[in-house]
Structure formats: C-alpha cells, structure tokens
C-alpha cells in the first residue's frame, strides 16, 4: 500500500532562488521548503539568462529533499522557447510559467513540453506545470485558464505584478487582494484543480503582516504560498500545518462519527460541534495532511 507521502504530498512552501547565484541555489534545498523554484525570469539579468539554464539543471541533478521546479521566462519574451527546450529534462519536477493571461498560453506550453517529453523519452505528462496569474487580464480569464484541460494541477497568484498592472497600492493588510484571492479559490474548485498557491510577500522586515498574509491565504482556501526568502519558510509551513488541537479534534470527529454511523446515525455533536458527512470529510483532510507532513519529516 502506498504511503501517505506517496499518495499526497504537502505543498505549503514554494521558495524562489535566483538561478545565477550559486551560493543561494546551493542553500535553498536545505531550508525545509516543500518545493524550490530556481529562477530564470525576474531574478536573472538579461545578459545571464541563457547561461543560467545549464546552471539550474546542474543544481537539480543531485538528489534533493524537496521538489525542484524552474521558472522560465514569459511566453511573449525572446527567451521562453529556449528555456523550455533546455529545461524539459528528467531531473526537473516542474516548470513555473509566469504572466499567464489565457488558456492558450497553457495549451501552447503544454504542447511544447509534451513534444519534448516524447522526443527525449520522458513520461508524457510527468513534468508539472505551475502557471502564475499576475495581471488583470489573467484574473479576468481565470475560469477559462483553470479549465484549460492541460497538465496544470494548480494555479498560483502573483500580487506584485497584479497590483502594478492595476495601479493599486499593495498594503500590509492586503484588503485589495480579497477579490483576486476569491477568484483563484473558486475557479480552482469549479475546475477540479488542487487548492491554489498564494502570492509572495515582499516586505521582509514586516513579520506581522507577513504572518497575517499567510493566515489569510489559508482562510481563503489556498494550500500554500510562494516565498522569496528562507526565513519565510518555517512561518508558512507552520501556518499550513494542522495544530495539535486541530488534529486532536479531527480525529475525535472521525472516531465519534464512525461509531454513530455504525449504529445508524449520520448527524451528531462532538465537543459541542454539529457533525455530519461534510464535517467528517473536512476532518479526514486534516488528518491526511498532518500524516503526510509527519511522514515527510521523518524521511
């Protein structure tokens, strides 16, 4: 029987590292992040973009304790096709595609990756594809993007470019992000995708609002968050990990409901909470996540 970690992998933290910075690339895999994103896009100067492709591939050849993704340049740049041609390799777990604005962006990218997988003898569909939606047009088209019918398993939000595109101030409280976050959560659920991944938080000196941002993402139904610094990883992992109290309550709900169901009841109270099938299913998800996190931590 497959283990919890094999059937379900927590993806709470996605940590970026500039692909042209060897020291940061070397250290990023030891931060405790669930996934690392080696960057070929915004963090890399134009003059170094092509040379950085080989560097990030070399970094991913060694056995790593987490998933290894590469962010390529946007499709409307001169580097995108060359990036994709370079990074569809067996050591790459996934590709991050920035500035996605339409389902056609994903269909085109999926076709390129599929062609390269076939040419290189790789399992078709084996390389994950994570789109970042970070413009007004992208958020406007999010339902169609989510239902593109491609290899995409989950969406991610980029608030930096979104707030720039919209001409709005990105505040610490992030009230201005309520609408797009809601759209991400709803579109993902309707399309049958995994819960989305939330935006980065760029003020590294503002720990109070950073934790607020993480907790807001959890409340909106995101499964994790993009990170730009190693110090953000333990905070995000902690918020997206069920607490001992939550886990204890979830297990109590499941046990009590199993007992009640065996006697013909499907509606009970547990510690003052009304419990029926939807509440039990939520409790089961809490236990599943906690077990998977515990198993990965023990590896």
N, C-alpha and C positions, 0 to 999 in steps of 0.2 A: 504494500500500500504506500502511495507517495506521502511524503511528509507534508506538514503544514506549509513549510517554506517553499516546497516544490510546487504546490498547488496554488499558493497565494503568496505573493512577495510584497511586503510593505514598500511603498514608495513615498515616504514622508519628506525626504530631503533630496534636492537636486542641486548640487554645488557646482557653480561655474569656476573654471580656471582658464586663464589665457594660454592658448596652445603654444605660444612662442616664449614662454617663461619657464625654463626647465626646472627651476627650484620649486615654483608653485605647482607645476604638474606633478613633480615627484611627491610632494607632500599631500596633495589633495585626496589621494586614495586612502590616507590614514586618518581622516577626520571623523569617520563614523557616518558619513553620508550614505544614503541608500543608493544614490546614483551620482556619478560625476559627469559633468559636461565639459569637455575640452573644446575651447572656443576657436573658431576660425573667423568669426564675424567681428562684432564691435570692439572686442578687446585686442585685436591684432591690426597693426598698421598695414596700409595697403601694400607697401613695399615688401612686407614679410609674409603676406597671405599664402602665396604659392609654396614657399619653402616650409611653412608651418605644417602643411598637410603630412609630410613624411614624419615630422616630429611627433605629432599626436598619435599616428599609427604605431610608431615605435613604443610610445608610452603605454599603449594598450596591449602590447604583445605579452607582457608579463602577467602572471596570474594576479588578479586584483580581488580585494574583499567585497567589492560592490560592482554595480553595473557601470559600464563605460559607454557614454554617448559622445557624439561630436556635433557641435553646432556649425552648420555650413552657412555660407552667405545666402542672402535672399535671392529668389529666382530672377528678379529683374536686374541683377548685377552681372558683371563680366566673369565673376568667379564661381557662380553656382554650379554650372555643369562640370567644371574641372574639379570642384570639391567633391561632388557626388561620384564622379569617375574614380577619384582617388580613395574615398573612404568606405566604399562598399567592399568590406574585407571581413574575413571570418572572426577577427578579434573585436569587431565593433558590435556592441549590443543594439545600438540605435542611433538614429540621426535626428537632430533637432533642426526644424525648418522655421526660420523667423519670418515675420511680416506676412503671414498667410492672410489673404483677403477674399479668397473664393474657393469653392470646391475644386475648380480647375487646377489651382495651384497644387492641391494634394493629388489629384488624379495624374497630373503630369509627372510629379515627383515619384509617385508610386510606380508608374510605368518605367521610369528610368532605373529605379532601384531593382525592380523585377527583372528587367533586361540584363542588368549587370550581375544579379544573382545567378541567372541561368548561364550566362557566359562564363562565370567563374566557378561553377559547380557548387554554389551555396544553396542551402534550403530556401525554396521560394517562400517569401513572407517572413523569413527568420529575423531580418533586421527591423527593429521597431522604428516607428516614425512619430515624433512628437512635434506637432505644429505649435508655434507661438502666435496667438492672435493679439495684435497690438496696435490696431488702427481703428478709426471709426467705421470704415468700410468693412473691416474684418468682423467687428462686433455686430454690425448690421446684418451681415451674411452668415452669422454663426450657426443658425439652424441648418442651412444648406451645407456648410462646412462639416458640421458634426455628422451629417447624413451622406457624406461623400462616397461611402461604400469602399473605402480604401483600407489599407493595413493599419490605419490610425486606431489606437486603443483609448486614447485620452487626449484632451486639449489642455493647453496651458495659456495663461494670461500674462501679457506684458504691459504693465501700467505706465512704465516710463514713456515709451513711445505713444501710448494711448493718450495720456494727459497732454503730451506735447502736441499731438495731432488735433486734439480737441481744444487746445488753448486754455486749459483749466489748471489751477494750482493743485499740486499733489500734496495734500496736507498730511499731518501725522495721524489725524483721526480717520482719514480716508472715507469720509461720508460721500465724497464724489465718486467713489467706486462701487456704491451699492448697486446701481443699475447693471453695469457690465458683469459684476460677480454673479448677480442673479441670473443673467442671461447664460453665462457659462454653465452654471449648475443645472438649469432647466433644459438647455439644449443637449447637454451630455446625457441626461437621464432619458429624454424622449428618444434619442438616437441609440440608446442601449450601450453607450460607452461607459468606461470607468469614470469615477468621480474625477474632476479636473484638477490641475495643478495651479496653485496661485502664483501671483506675481512676486518678483523680488521686492525687497525693501532697501532703499539706497542710503538712508541716513544711518551710518554705522555707529554714530555717537548717541542715538536716541533709542536706548534699550526699552524704555517704557512703551513707546508707540510701536516698536517692532513686535514686542510680545502681543500687544493689542491687535496688530495686523495678523499675526499667526492665529490667534484665537478667533478673530473674525472670519478668517478663511475656513477654519474648522466648522464654525457655526453655519456658514453658507453652504456647506456640503462638499468642500474641496478635500482631497485626500493627502495633499502635501503642498510644499512651497518651494519655489526656486530661491536659491541662496547665492550670495556673492562673496561671502567671507566665511572662513571656517568657524568663527565664533558664533555664527548664527545657527549652525547645525544642531548643537545639543538643545537649544531652545525649541527649535521646530520639532525635533524628534520627541522631546518631552511633551509638548502640547498635543501632538498627534498620536501619542501612545496612551492607551486607556490607563487611568489611575487604578490603584489597588481597590479603591472604593467602587469605582465603576465596574471593575472586573468581578468583584465580590457580588455586587447587585445583579449583574448579568447572569452569573452562574446560579444565583438564588432563584431568579426568574425562570430560567430554563428548567431547573430541578423541580420547582413547585408546579410549573405548568405540565411537565411530563407526568407528574403524579396525578394532577387533576384530570388531564386528558384521558389517562388510563381508566378513570372512574366515570368518564362521560361528560366532563365539563371542559369548556373552552373559554371560559371567562372567569377570572379570579382576581384576588388582590394579593400583592406581595409587598410587604413593608409599607402598606398604605397606597401603593400604586395599582391602578387598574391594569390588568394584563390580559391581552388576547393575542391572536396569531401575529399581527403586525409587530407588537411589542416584543414577542418572543424572537421573531426574525431579527429585529434590531439587536437584541441581546446576543444572539448567535453570531452576528457580525462582530460584535465587540470581543467575544471570546476568540473567534477566528483570528482577528487582527493581533490580539495580545499573544496568542500561542505562536503565531508566525514570527512576531518580533522576538519573542523569547528564544525560539529555535535558532534564528539567525544570530542572535547574540552569543549563543553557546558554541557556534561553529569556530 
